[in-house]
Amino acid sequence: MNSIFLPILLSGFLSQAGLIVAVGAQNTFIIRQGIARSHVPQILAICIAADLLMITLGTQGMGQVVQSHPLVIKGLTWAGAVVLLLYGIFGFRRAWIQFRAMRMQRHISEEWPNQRSDNSNSANLGTTSSEIAPPAMVKPAQTSLKKSILSCLGFTFLNPSVYLDSIVLLGSIAATYGTDMRWSFATGAMLCSVVWFLLLGFVSSKMARLFNNRIAWIALDTTIGIVMVLLAAHLVLQ
């Protein structure tokens, strides 16, 4: 029994890996949340639960139901494109805010030597050196838990690929193993989802140390903006 179960389990794991290990909206969102260390456990729990649900529905034969409602998929496509476009715009906006803050900080740093030379005069006026010192580096503000959850749900359930891949494609492959062994395939796919999301969250959290300056955040948010806009265009054109 084990000699049959393990290859099918591995097949499910690798099939899901081929679908989930990609530069997509959901993975990009998790990476930024991890780097910002913003509500990572909650986001990972939602992503894992959603994947397990979709794989379960696909294995139970819900793929035909999804395929029989093309208008629903089309509606999800346009809704998903709007969400991606908006998040891309927000990414550019965050990058612009960081860029403006960096320029302001640089300006204050350039003015600091002159202010420091006049420190004795400012002390006579009741102004301390700490009050005119350049401000410390401020990291991007973390989004609220509610906004993070809503964004995660949007990237997850307004993406038509989630339904076509997890329910239709994986469900069709699972059906080829028959009633007895299809859940072995599904188990492998579910295991892949759990491992992938936990690994992605862990690695992105460890990358937080690399993003201790504004330039890194500008680069990240600009990249996210470009990726989201391209994904939105891909959905519409597809």
C-alpha positions as CSV (number, residue, x, y, z in Angstrom):
1,M,0.0,0.0,0.0
2,N,2.8,2.4,0.9
3,S,4.6,1.7,-2.4
4,I,1.5,3.0,-4.2
5,F,0.7,5.8,-1.9
6,L,4.1,7.5,-1.9
7,P,4.5,8.0,-5.6
8,I,1.0,9.4,-5.9
9,L,1.7,11.7,-2.9
10,L,4.8,12.9,-4.6
11,S,2.9,13.5,-7.8
12,G,0.4,15.7,-6.0
13,F,3.3,17.6,-4.3
14,L,5.1,18.3,-7.5
15,S,2.0,19.1,-9.4
16,Q,1.0,21.8,-6.9
17,A,4.6,23.0,-6.8
18,G,4.5,23.6,-10.5
19,L,1.5,25.8,-10.0
20,I,2.2,27.6,-6.7
21,V,5.9,28.4,-7.0
22,A,5.7,31.4,-9.3
23,V,5.8,35.2,-9.1
24,G,2.2,36.0,-8.5
25,A,0.1,38.5,-6.7
26,Q,-0.4,36.3,-3.6
27,N,3.2,35.4,-3.3
28,T,4.4,39.0,-3.8
29,F,2.0,40.1,-1.1
30,I,3.2,37.5,1.3
31,I,6.8,38.6,0.7
32,R,6.1,42.2,1.4
33,Q,4.1,41.3,4.5
34,G,7.0,39.1,5.7
35,I,9.6,41.8,5.1
36,A,7.5,44.3,6.9
37,R,6.7,41.7,9.6
38,S,3.1,42.7,9.4
39,H,0.5,40.1,10.5
40,V,2.4,37.3,8.8
41,P,0.8,34.4,10.8
42,Q,-2.7,35.5,10.0
43,I,-1.9,36.0,6.3
44,L,-0.2,32.6,6.0
45,A,-3.2,30.9,7.8
46,I,-5.6,32.4,5.2
47,C,-3.5,31.4,2.2
48,I,-3.0,27.8,3.5
49,A,-6.7,27.4,4.4
50,A,-7.8,28.8,1.0
51,D,-5.5,26.3,-0.8
52,L,-6.7,23.4,1.3
53,L,-10.3,24.3,0.6
54,M,-9.7,24.7,-3.2
55,I,-7.8,21.4,-3.5
56,T,-10.6,19.6,-1.5
57,L,-13.3,21.0,-3.8
58,G,-11.3,20.0,-6.8
59,T,-10.8,16.5,-5.6
60,Q,-14.5,16.2,-4.8
61,G,-15.3,16.9,-8.5
62,M,-16.2,20.6,-8.4
63,G,-14.1,21.3,-11.5
64,Q,-17.1,20.7,-13.8
65,V,-19.2,23.2,-11.9
66,V,-16.5,25.9,-12.3
67,Q,-16.1,25.1,-16.0
68,S,-19.8,25.4,-16.6
69,H,-19.9,29.0,-15.4
70,P,-17.6,30.9,-17.7
71,L,-19.3,34.3,-16.9
72,V,-18.4,33.8,-13.2
73,I,-14.7,33.3,-14.2
74,K,-14.9,36.3,-16.5
75,G,-16.3,38.5,-13.7
76,L,-13.6,37.3,-11.3
77,T,-11.0,38.1,-13.9
78,W,-12.0,41.7,-14.2
79,A,-12.5,42.1,-10.5
80,G,-9.0,40.6,-9.9
81,A,-7.5,42.9,-12.5
82,V,-8.9,45.9,-10.7
83,V,-7.6,44.7,-7.3
84,L,-4.1,44.1,-8.8
85,L,-4.1,47.5,-10.5
86,L,-5.1,49.3,-7.3
87,Y,-2.5,47.5,-5.3
88,G,0.1,48.3,-8.0
89,I,-0.8,52.0,-7.7
90,F,-0.5,51.8,-3.9
91,G,2.9,50.3,-4.4
92,F,4.0,53.2,-6.5
93,R,2.5,55.6,-4.0
94,R,4.4,54.0,-1.1
95,A,7.7,54.2,-3.1
96,W,7.0,57.9,-3.9
97,I,6.4,58.6,-0.2
98,Q,9.6,56.9,0.8
99,F,11.5,58.8,-2.0
100,R,10.2,62.2,-0.8
101,A,11.1,61.3,2.8
102,M,14.6,60.2,1.7
103,R,15.1,63.6,0.0
104,M,13.9,65.5,3.0
105,Q,16.2,63.5,5.3
106,R,19.1,64.2,3.0
107,H,18.3,67.9,3.0
108,I,18.2,67.9,6.8
109,S,21.5,66.0,6.9
110,E,23.1,68.6,4.7
111,E,21.8,71.4,6.9
112,W,22.9,69.6,10.1
113,P,26.6,70.8,10.1
114,N,25.5,74.4,9.9
115,Q,23.0,73.9,12.6
116,R,25.6,72.1,14.7
117,S,28.0,75.1,14.5
118,D,25.3,77.3,15.8
119,N,24.5,75.0,18.7
120,S,25.8,77.3,21.3
121,N,23.5,80.1,20.1
122,S,20.5,77.8,20.0
123,A,21.2,76.7,23.5
124,N,20.9,80.3,24.6
125,L,17.5,80.4,23.0
126,G,16.4,77.3,24.9
127,T,16.8,74.9,22.0
128,T,18.7,71.6,22.6
129,S,20.8,69.8,20.0
130,S,18.4,66.8,20.0
131,E,15.6,69.1,18.8
132,I,17.5,70.0,15.7
133,A,19.2,66.7,15.0
134,P,18.2,64.7,11.9
135,P,15.3,62.4,12.5
136,A,16.0,58.7,12.7
137,M,15.1,56.4,9.9
138,V,11.4,55.6,9.9
139,K,10.3,52.3,8.5
140,P,7.1,52.0,6.5
141,A,4.0,51.9,8.7
142,Q,2.4,48.5,9.0
143,T,-1.0,48.1,7.5
144,S,-3.9,47.2,9.9
145,L,-4.9,43.6,10.3
146,K,-8.2,44.3,8.7
147,K,-6.6,45.8,5.5
148,S,-4.1,43.0,5.4
149,I,-6.8,40.4,5.6
150,L,-9.0,42.0,3.0
151,S,-6.0,42.4,0.6
152,C,-5.1,38.7,1.1
153,L,-8.6,37.6,0.5
154,G,-8.7,39.7,-2.7
155,F,-5.5,38.3,-4.1
156,T,-6.7,34.8,-3.2
157,F,-10.3,34.6,-4.2
158,L,-10.4,37.2,-7.0
159,N,-7.8,35.4,-9.0
160,P,-9.4,33.1,-11.6
161,S,-6.2,31.0,-11.8
162,V,-6.9,29.8,-8.3
163,Y,-10.1,28.2,-9.4
164,L,-8.8,26.9,-12.8
165,D,-5.6,25.5,-11.3
166,S,-6.6,24.2,-7.9
167,I,-10.1,23.1,-8.6
168,V,-10.2,22.3,-12.4
169,L,-6.6,21.2,-13.1
170,L,-5.6,19.5,-9.9
171,G,-9.1,18.0,-9.6
172,S,-8.9,16.5,-13.0
173,I,-5.5,15.0,-12.3
174,A,-6.7,13.6,-9.0
175,A,-9.7,12.0,-10.7
176,T,-7.3,9.9,-12.8
177,Y,-6.2,8.0,-9.7
178,G,-9.7,6.7,-9.0
179,T,-11.9,7.0,-6.0
180,D,-9.5,5.2,-3.7
181,M,-6.2,7.0,-4.4
182,R,-7.3,10.5,-5.5
183,W,-7.1,11.7,-1.9
184,S,-3.4,10.6,-1.8
185,F,-2.8,13.0,-4.7
186,A,-4.7,15.7,-2.9
187,T,-2.8,15.1,0.3
188,G,0.5,15.7,-1.6
189,A,-0.8,18.9,-3.1
190,M,-2.0,20.1,0.3
191,L,1.3,19.3,1.9
192,C,3.1,21.3,-0.8
193,S,0.9,24.4,-0.1
194,V,1.6,24.2,3.6
195,V,5.4,23.8,3.1
196,W,5.5,26.6,0.5
197,F,3.6,29.2,2.4
198,L,5.4,28.6,5.6
199,L,8.8,28.7,3.8
200,L,7.9,31.9,2.0
201,G,6.8,33.6,5.2
202,F,9.9,32.5,7.1
203,V,12.4,33.5,4.4
204,S,10.7,36.9,3.8
205,S,10.7,37.6,7.5
206,K,14.4,36.9,7.6
207,M,14.9,39.3,4.7
208,A,13.7,42.2,7.0
209,R,17.3,43.0,8.0
210,L,18.1,43.8,4.4
211,F,15.4,46.4,4.2
212,N,16.7,48.8,6.9
213,N,16.9,51.8,4.6
214,R,14.6,53.7,2.4
215,I,16.3,52.8,-0.9
216,A,15.5,49.1,-0.4
217,W,11.8,49.9,0.3
218,I,11.6,52.1,-2.7
219,A,13.0,49.3,-4.9
220,L,10.7,46.7,-3.3
221,D,7.5,48.8,-3.6
222,T,8.4,49.9,-7.2
223,T,8.9,46.3,-8.2
224,I,5.6,45.3,-6.6
225,G,3.9,48.1,-8.4
226,I,5.3,47.0,-11.8
227,V,4.5,43.3,-11.1
228,M,0.9,44.1,-10.1
229,V,0.3,46.2,-13.1
230,L,1.7,43.6,-15.4
231,L,-0.4,40.9,-13.8
232,A,-3.5,43.0,-14.1
233,A,-2.8,43.6,-17.8
234,H,-2.1,39.8,-18.3
235,L,-5.5,39.0,-16.7
236,V,-7.4,41.4,-19.0
237,L,-5.5,40.3,-22.2
238,Q,-5.9,36.7,-21.3
